[in-house]
Amino acid sequence: MYTNPRARSARTRRHHGFTLIELLVVISIIAMLISILLPSLKTAREQARQTVCLAHISNLGSSLRVYESDDPQGWGIPVHPKQYDQEPNAPSFIGAYEWGGKSGMGSPGYVDGPAAGEFAWITSKYGTKAGFGPATRPLNAILFTGGFTDALVDGYDRFQGELDTKLDLDIFHCPADKGPPRGAHCRDWLDHSERSSYDHFGNSYAANVFMIAPGSGGEMESNSPYMRPTTRVPTPARTLYLEENIGRWAWACRREIDDCTWIGPGVDPGPTKALTGWHGKDWTFNRAFVDAHAETQRIYNEGTEDADGYATHYRNERVFPDDAEQNAQRCIIVRGNGWQKDTLPAPTVRTGLMHNGNGRPSYEGCVN
């Protein structure tokens, strides 16, 4: 029997069409699948960022060993040329970030000018104008062919200085860098908490520049890989070389500190408190070690408990409870499960850097 093609086509279209109910069912299924997949996708993104970050810090650790092989003194952590350009008995020093990276936009401190706002980078104590632009950061010369040019002459080029803060030096940048942790002790970073560590300091990673000094002040001595040949680090596989900057500040946030009103309470690693790292896990951070391997470590409830005058502790136990001379030295032993900041039993190294007795010797004057 002959059938009109147009009629057959119309019936076919009606047969393959979707009713409103069918469309709603399909949409509901798609929405349900999205709700199931989104958490997995978020977790996958976090894991990807953590993997990239771990690769960055691992490569930096290996690069520092290359630097060490060319350094006349065999130092594995580069010492910035301005290390000794500090005021007499000043509590601040150079070292944790300036070994590599871009120009930081951190708090003002070295030159006159606006303290915040559009041109804050001009006065940054981690920036080009203060002498810490990318051309002066020692590891950059190894990692970047051709190097950089800093505008450090009297006719300072503001445009060039601003560009130095916008460099994309990927290896120094953790892709998950979200800025300071809640309860961190670094006041000037907290005051600009919208900035990532990469933007504030010019580096997402901090070198282990731990030092000690007499409680009354005086010359600082290195009890870490800083200003020490790596061949004189007794346990290189567990001695910290580099760490995510959030981890650098996190380990010291051990318990509530009543007098820290300007930063709020500290972070107590108990059942009611947590400190989430940049990769979404509590008390967990990427770290590189002196032997150039890197790993992700959880430091929950480990390290020193130093709120009471920063006395010497090891995993919450006093090491030298009756030794006044040892207790006058702050933070001699800093260790946890599978890691340590100190280089004991190797002797400390005199640095020629002075400390006035206020705050921890190893931090940039932003610890109470």
C-alpha positions as CSV (number, residue, x, y, z in Angstrom):
1,M,0.0,0.0,0.0
2,Y,1.2,3.4,-0.9
3,T,1.9,5.7,2.1
4,N,2.4,9.4,2.0
5,P,6.1,10.0,2.9
6,R,5.2,13.3,4.7
7,A,2.7,11.5,6.9
8,R,5.2,8.8,7.7
9,S,7.8,11.4,8.6
10,A,5.4,13.2,10.8
11,R,4.6,10.0,12.6
12,T,8.3,9.2,13.0
13,R,8.9,12.6,14.5
14,R,6.1,12.1,17.0
15,H,7.4,8.7,17.9
16,H,10.9,9.9,18.6
17,G,9.9,13.1,20.5
18,F,10.2,13.6,24.3
19,T,7.3,14.4,26.5
20,L,7.7,17.0,29.3
21,I,7.8,14.2,31.9
22,E,10.6,12.4,30.1
23,L,12.6,15.7,29.8
24,L,12.2,16.3,33.5
25,V,13.3,12.8,34.3
26,V,16.4,13.2,32.2
27,I,17.2,16.5,33.8
28,S,16.8,15.1,37.2
29,I,19.2,12.2,36.4
30,I,21.8,14.6,35.0
31,A,21.5,16.8,38.1
32,M,21.9,13.8,40.4
33,L,25.0,12.6,38.5
34,I,26.5,16.1,38.8
35,S,25.9,16.2,42.5
36,I,27.6,12.8,42.8
37,L,30.5,13.7,40.6
38,L,31.3,17.3,41.9
39,P,32.9,16.2,45.2
40,S,35.0,13.7,43.3
41,L,36.0,16.4,40.8
42,K,36.9,18.8,43.7
43,T,39.0,16.1,45.4
44,A,40.7,15.3,42.1
45,R,41.5,19.0,41.6
46,E,43.0,19.2,45.1
47,Q,45.0,16.1,44.6
48,A,46.3,17.4,41.2
49,R,47.4,20.7,42.9
50,Q,49.1,18.8,45.7
51,T,50.9,16.6,43.2
52,V,52.1,19.7,41.2
53,C,53.1,21.4,44.4
54,L,55.1,18.3,45.5
55,A,56.8,18.2,42.1
56,H,57.7,21.9,42.5
57,I,59.2,21.6,46.0
58,S,61.0,18.4,45.0
59,N,62.6,20.1,41.9
60,L,63.6,23.1,44.1
61,G,65.3,20.8,46.5
62,S,67.2,19.2,43.7
63,S,68.1,22.6,42.3
64,L,69.5,23.7,45.7
65,R,71.8,20.7,45.6
66,V,73.0,21.9,42.2
67,Y,73.6,25.3,43.7
68,E,75.5,23.7,46.6
69,S,77.9,22.0,44.2
70,D,79.0,25.4,42.9
71,D,78.9,27.3,46.2
72,P,82.5,28.0,47.5
73,Q,81.4,27.2,51.1
74,G,79.1,24.2,50.1
75,W,76.0,25.9,51.5
76,G,72.8,24.3,50.2
77,I,70.6,27.2,51.1
78,P,71.7,30.4,49.2
79,V,72.5,33.4,51.3
80,H,71.2,36.6,49.8
81,P,73.8,39.4,49.3
82,K,71.9,41.7,51.6
83,Q,72.0,39.2,54.5
84,Y,74.2,41.4,56.6
85,D,72.7,44.7,55.6
86,Q,70.7,44.9,58.8
87,E,70.5,47.4,61.6
88,P,72.7,46.5,64.6
89,N,70.9,44.1,67.0
90,A,67.9,44.0,64.7
91,P,65.6,41.0,65.2
92,S,64.9,40.7,61.5
93,F,67.1,38.9,59.0
94,I,67.1,37.6,55.4
95,G,66.9,34.1,54.4
96,A,63.6,32.2,54.4
97,Y,62.2,33.4,51.1
98,E,64.9,35.5,49.3
99,W,66.9,32.5,48.0
100,G,64.6,32.4,45.0
101,G,61.4,33.7,43.5
102,K,59.9,37.0,42.3
103,S,59.6,40.4,44.0
104,G,57.2,40.2,46.9
105,M,54.5,42.7,47.8
106,G,54.9,42.2,51.6
107,S,54.6,44.9,54.3
108,P,56.7,48.0,54.1
109,G,59.9,48.1,56.1
110,Y,63.0,49.2,54.2
111,V,62.1,52.3,52.3
112,D,59.8,55.3,52.7
113,G,56.5,55.4,50.9
114,P,52.8,54.4,51.1
115,A,52.2,51.5,53.5
116,A,49.3,50.0,51.5
117,G,47.2,50.5,48.4
118,E,48.0,50.5,44.7
119,F,51.7,51.2,45.1
120,A,52.4,49.0,48.2
121,W,54.9,47.0,46.2
122,I,57.2,50.0,46.1
123,T,57.9,49.9,49.8
124,S,57.8,46.1,50.2
125,K,60.7,44.8,52.4
126,Y,60.6,41.7,50.1
127,G,60.6,43.7,46.9
128,T,62.9,45.0,44.2
129,K,63.1,48.5,45.6
130,A,64.4,47.0,48.9
131,G,67.0,45.0,47.0
132,F,65.2,41.6,46.9
133,G,64.0,41.6,43.3
134,P,64.2,38.4,41.1
135,A,67.7,39.4,39.8
136,T,69.2,39.3,43.3
137,R,67.6,36.0,44.4
138,P,70.5,33.5,44.0
139,L,68.7,30.3,42.8
140,N,67.0,32.2,40.0
141,A,70.4,32.4,38.2
142,I,70.5,28.6,37.9
143,L,66.8,28.1,37.0
144,F,66.2,30.9,34.4
145,T,68.4,31.3,31.4
146,G,69.3,34.9,30.9
147,G,68.3,35.9,34.4
148,F,66.5,39.1,35.3
149,T,67.2,42.8,35.4
150,D,66.3,44.8,38.5
151,A,65.8,48.5,38.6
152,L,68.0,49.4,41.5
153,V,69.5,52.7,40.4
154,D,68.5,56.1,41.7
155,G,66.2,56.6,38.7
156,Y,64.1,53.7,39.9
157,D,61.8,52.4,37.2
158,R,58.4,51.9,39.0
159,F,57.0,50.2,35.9
160,Q,59.7,47.6,35.9
161,G,59.4,47.2,39.7
162,E,55.7,46.5,39.4
163,L,56.4,44.0,36.7
164,D,58.8,42.1,39.0
165,T,55.8,41.4,41.3
166,K,53.8,39.9,38.5
167,L,56.3,37.4,37.2
168,D,55.0,33.9,36.8
169,L,57.9,31.9,38.1
170,D,55.8,28.7,38.3
171,I,58.3,26.5,40.2
172,F,58.2,28.9,43.2
173,H,54.4,29.0,43.2
174,C,52.2,26.3,44.9
175,P,49.0,26.2,42.7
176,A,46.9,25.9,45.9
177,D,48.6,28.8,47.7
178,K,45.7,30.4,49.6
179,G,47.6,32.7,51.9
180,P,48.2,32.6,55.7
181,P,46.6,30.1,58.0
182,R,44.1,31.1,60.7
183,G,46.1,31.8,63.9
184,A,49.5,32.1,62.3
185,H,52.0,34.2,64.1
186,C,53.2,36.3,61.1
187,R,51.4,39.5,61.7
188,D,52.4,41.4,58.6
189,W,51.2,38.5,56.4
190,L,47.9,38.3,58.3
191,D,47.4,42.0,57.9
192,H,47.4,41.4,54.1
193,S,45.6,38.0,54.3
194,E,44.2,38.4,50.8
195,R,47.7,37.9,49.4
196,S,49.1,34.5,48.7
197,S,52.5,33.6,50.1
198,Y,53.8,33.8,46.5
199,D,52.5,37.4,46.1
200,H,53.5,38.5,49.7
201,F,57.0,37.1,49.9
202,G,57.7,36.3,46.3
203,N,57.8,32.6,47.2
204,S,55.3,29.9,48.3
205,Y,58.1,27.9,49.9
206,A,60.2,28.7,52.9
207,A,63.8,27.4,53.5
208,N,64.7,25.9,56.8
209,V,66.7,28.8,58.2
210,F,66.2,27.9,61.9
211,M,68.6,29.7,64.3
212,I,68.9,30.2,68.0
213,A,70.1,33.0,70.2
214,P,70.5,33.7,73.9
215,G,67.3,34.8,75.6
216,S,68.9,38.2,76.4
217,G,69.9,38.7,72.8
218,G,73.2,38.4,71.0
219,E,74.8,36.6,68.0
220,M,72.5,34.0,66.4
221,E,73.8,30.6,65.7
222,S,72.4,28.2,63.0
223,N,71.1,24.9,64.2
224,S,69.7,24.1,60.8
225,P,71.0,23.6,57.2
226,Y,71.2,27.4,56.9
227,M,74.8,28.7,56.5
228,R,76.0,25.1,56.9
229,P,77.4,22.7,54.3
230,T,74.9,20.0,53.6
231,T,77.7,17.5,54.1
232,R,77.6,18.5,57.8
233,V,73.9,17.6,58.3
234,P,73.9,14.4,60.2
235,T,70.4,13.1,59.1
236,P,69.8,14.6,55.7
237,A,66.8,12.2,54.9
238,R,64.8,13.7,57.8
239,T,66.2,17.2,58.1
240,L,63.9,19.8,56.5
241,Y,65.2,21.8,53.6
242,L,62.1,23.5,52.3
243,E,58.4,23.5,53.2
244,E,55.2,25.1,52.1
245,N,55.0,28.5,53.9
246,I,51.7,27.7,55.5
247,G,53.5,24.7,57.1
248,R,56.4,26.9,58.3
249,W,53.9,29.0,60.3
250,A,51.6,26.1,61.3
251,W,54.0,24.1,63.3
252,A,54.5,26.9,65.8
253,C,50.8,27.4,66.4
254,R,50.6,24.8,69.1
255,R,48.1,26.0,71.6
256,E,45.9,28.9,72.8
257,I,48.0,32.1,73.6
258,D,46.1,34.5,75.7
259,D,48.3,37.5,75.1
260,C,48.2,37.3,71.3
261,T,45.3,39.7,71.1
262,W,46.4,41.2,67.8
263,I,46.3,37.9,66.0
264,G,43.6,36.1,68.0
265,P,44.0,32.8,69.6
266,G,46.6,30.3,68.5
267,V,45.7,27.0,66.9
268,D,45.3,24.2,69.5
269,P,45.8,20.8,67.8
270,G,43.0,19.3,69.9
271,P,39.6,17.8,69.1
272,T,38.0,21.2,68.7
273,K,40.7,22.9,66.5
274,A,42.2,22.2,63.1
275,L,44.6,23.9,60.8
276,T,43.9,23.1,57.2
277,G,46.7,23.2,54.7
278,W,46.6,24.5,51.2
279,H,45.6,21.1,49.9
280,G,42.5,20.7,52.1
281,K,44.0,18.4,54.8
282,D,44.4,19.3,58.4
283,W,48.0,19.7,59.6
284,T,49.3,18.2,56.3
285,F,52.0,19.9,54.2
286,N,54.5,19.2,51.4
287,R,58.1,19.3,52.4
288,A,61.5,18.7,50.9
289,F,64.5,17.3,52.7
290,V,68.3,17.8,52.6
291,D,68.8,14.6,50.7
292,A,66.6,16.1,48.0
293,H,63.6,13.8,48.4
294,A,60.1,15.3,49.0
295,E,57.0,14.0,50.6
296,T,53.6,15.0,52.1
297,Q,53.7,14.9,55.9
298,R,51.1,15.3,58.7
299,I,52.5,17.1,61.7
300,Y,49.5,17.0,64.0
301,N,50.4,17.4,67.6
302,E,54.1,17.3,66.9
303,G,57.0,19.7,67.2
304,T,57.7,22.2,70.0
305,E,55.2,23.6,72.5
306,D,56.8,26.9,73.1
307,A,54.1,29.3,74.3
308,D,55.7,29.6,77.7
309,G,58.6,31.8,76.9
310,Y,59.6,29.6,73.9
311,A,61.5,27.2,76.2
312,T,63.1,24.1,74.7
313,H,60.7,21.2,74.2
314,Y,60.5,18.1,72.1
315,R,57.1,16.6,71.4
316,N,55.7,18.3,74.5
317,E,58.4,17.1,76.9
318,R,61.1,19.5,78.2
319,V,64.5,18.4,77.1
320,F,66.6,20.5,79.5
321,P,64.3,21.3,82.4
322,D,67.1,22.1,84.8
323,D,69.7,23.6,82.5
324,A,69.5,27.3,82.6
325,E,72.0,27.8,79.8
326,Q,70.2,25.6,77.4
327,N,66.8,27.0,78.2
328,A,68.2,30.5,77.5
329,Q,68.6,29.3,73.9
330,R,65.2,29.3,72.2
331,C,63.9,26.4,70.1
332,I,67.0,24.2,70.1
333,I,65.3,21.0,69.3
334,V,62.3,21.0,66.8
335,R,61.3,17.5,65.7
336,G,58.4,15.3,64.8
337,N,57.6,11.9,63.3
338,G,60.0,11.6,60.4
339,W,61.2,15.2,60.3
340,Q,63.4,17.7,62.2
341,K,64.3,21.3,61.8
342,D,67.5,21.1,63.9
343,T,70.8,19.5,62.9
344,L,71.8,18.1,66.3
345,P,74.1,16.5,67.3
346,A,76.2,18.6,64.9
347,P,77.5,21.8,66.6
348,T,75.7,25.1,65.9
349,V,77.3,27.5,63.4
350,R,78.0,31.1,64.3
351,T,76.3,33.5,61.8
352,G,77.4,37.0,62.7
353,L,73.8,38.0,62.7
354,M,72.5,39.7,65.8
355,H,69.2,39.3,67.7
356,N,67.8,41.7,70.4
357,G,66.1,39.0,72.5
358,N,62.6,39.8,71.4
359,G,60.6,37.0,69.7
360,R,62.0,34.0,67.9
361,P,65.4,34.4,66.3
362,S,64.3,32.5,63.2
363,Y,61.4,34.8,62.1
364,E,61.3,38.1,60.3
365,G,60.3,40.3,63.3
366,C,56.6,39.4,63.0
367,V,56.4,37.1,66.0
368,N,55.3,38.3,69.4
